[in-house]
Amino acid sequence: MMKFFFLMIFMIPLCFMKNMFWLVQMMLFIMMFFFMNLSINMCNNFNISYMFSCDIMSFGLILLSIWICCLMIMASENLLKINFYINFFLFNIIMLLIMLFMTFSVMNMFMFYLFFEGSLIPTLMLIIGWGYQPERIQAGMYLLFYTLFVSLPLLMGIFFVFNYMNGIMMYFLKFLNLNMYLLYFCMLLAFLVKMPMYLTHLWLPKAHVEAPVSGSMILAGIMLKLGGYGLLRVMIFLQEINMKMNYIWIIISLIGGFYISLNCFCQVDIKSLIAYSSVAHMSIVIGGIMTMNYWGYYGSYILMIGHGLCSSGMFCLANINYERLHSRSLMINKGMMNFMPSMSLWWFLLLSSNMAAPPSLNLMGEISLINSLMSWSYLSMIMLMLISFFSAGYSLYLYSYIQHGKNYMGLYSFYTGVSREYLLLLLHWFPLNILVLKIDYVMLWF
């Protein structure tokens, strides 16, 4: 794992050289293919060293991180055109990738905490530095304080576990079973806010609406997955108390997911609608993890990967429209089928994946999660039914509202999609629908 860390460190000087924008992206692509070809040990951790190791869960999420960071650079060509601090922008992305890579691959719980919180800083820089409206400062504060408020209890919890066991290597924690209420809430809340769970989700739509396209991509693609990854790691040594307490989170998530799905129909901002749909999807993921069974675990993992690709692609599409019309309002983004018929296909493909149509990873993940929640309690069927139905509802609502209708007459100039944008969308959609063929990897591990 250290070789990839050094590869990223040595890419930092490249960021500050002239005309290296696309070279940095190419280097990240090369790193992605190197990482993809690691020999995977299916059942256990592989590439183990004193500090790092990797199992299938880390492997998939690191791969997703590198992939999304490549595509972030590709989506941000506008910054290159106007030469808006692109060197610092590239440096920021590399630093963010280093933080994410370390978060997913370290074994020490304290180091995990350090990088988990450290990844907040480059994201904040992205939102405040390259965002559009003056409200981005407020959005940054929301992001910071929501996350930091619950992260101190997590740190205290980690110290307590260290004191209790004289070690906090994740691999050894699975032999523990701590039945302590306060510890349970300390360990879980930080990850639930990061996910975000309903009731602590308010920072997410704000951050998404104010962030530049790269910020939205990394927030939707990776940041929400940090919470899920943390939960999957922490659940292992809190099994007994989890059995007593987890119904709380499942109930909040299911009712919240339904309420947020309804909320999506009230949005007039495209980005805001996509951000709220992320919250609805993550609520099912939380429910699946909390059921503590086989289906829930791997379903949540698959849906996290699928949602990362799908949501990121949808933010790219929203940005493509924004670059043309300089507005994200549904009222102005109408009749796009007349202007960009090819882009209309991409809207359809990514929104159909968003509502879990085959053959996307989202479908596989949602089937597993529905299975797990149904085995936990038959009553969850009602909410799951409503969430799935409304998920299709707001996806179709967004599609039909943007693509059809009479176009806005205030437009005075327009240009259709360029090949870079079509490639960007293909690189989101292709892995999302092809990875279904290798679903056995996940099944075997869990």
Stockholm file with secondary structure:
# STOCKHOLM 1.0

chainA/1-446         MMKFFFLMIFMIPLCFMKNMFWLVQMMLFIMMFFFMNLSINMCNNFNISYMFSCDIMSFGLILLSIWICCLMIMASENLLKINFYINFFLFNIIMLLIMLFMTFSVMNMFMFYLFFEGSLIPTLMLIIGWGYQPERIQAGMYLLFYTLFVSLPLLMGIFFVFNYMNGIMMYFLKFLNLNMYLLYFCMLLAFLVKMPMYLTHLWLPKAHVEAPVSGSMILAGIMLKLGGYGLLRVMIFLQEINMKMNYIWIIISLIGGFYISLNCFCQVDIKSLIAYSSVAHMSIVIGGIMTMNYWGYYGSYILMIGHGLCSSGMFCLANINYERLHSRSLMINKGMMNFMPSMSLWWFLLLSSNMAAPPSLNLMGEISLINSLMSWSYLSMIMLMLISFFSAGYSLYLYSYIQHGKNYMGLYSFYTGVSREYLLLLLHWFPLNILVLKIDYVMLWF
#=GR chainA/1-446 SS CHHHHHHHHHHHHHHTSTTCHHHHHHHHHHHHHHHHTSCCCSSSCBSCCSSBCBCHHHHHHHHHHHHHHHHHHHHTHHHHHHTCSHHHHHHHHHHHHHHHHHHHHBCBHHHHHHHHHHTHHHHHHHHHHHCSSTTHHHHHHHHHHHHHHHHHHHHHHHHHHHHHHSCCBHHHHTTCCCCCHHHHHHHHHHHHHHTTCTTSCTHHHHHHHHSCHHHHHHIIIIIHHHHHHHHHHHGGGCHHHHHHHHHHHHHHHHHHHHHHHHHHTTCCBHHHHHHHHHHHHHHHHHHHHHTTSHHHHHHHHHHHHHHHHHHHHHHHHHHHHHHHHSCCBTTTSCCHHHHCHHHHHHHHHHHHHHTTCTTSHHHHHHHHHHHHHHHHCTTHHHHHHHHHHHHHHHHHHHHHHHHSSCCCTTCCCCCCCCHHHHHHHHHHHHHHHHGGGGTHHHHHHC
#=GC SS_cons         CHHHHHHHHHHHHHHTSTTCHHHHHHHHHHHHHHHHTSCCCSSSCBSCCSSBCBCHHHHHHHHHHHHHHHHHHHHTHHHHHHTCSHHHHHHHHHHHHHHHHHHHHBCBHHHHHHHHHHTHHHHHHHHHHHCSSTTHHHHHHHHHHHHHHHHHHHHHHHHHHHHHHSCCBHHHHTTCCCCCHHHHHHHHHHHHHHTTCTTSCTHHHHHHHHSCHHHHHHIIIIIHHHHHHHHHHHGGGCHHHHHHHHHHHHHHHHHHHHHHHHHHTTCCBHHHHHHHHHHHHHHHHHHHHHTTSHHHHHHHHHHHHHHHHHHHHHHHHHHHHHHHHSCCBTTTSCCHHHHCHHHHHHHHHHHHHHTTCTTSHHHHHHHHHHHHHHHHCTTHHHHHHHHHHHHHHHHHHHHHHHHSSCCCTTCCCCCCCCHHHHHHHHHHHHHHHHGGGGTHHHHHHC
//
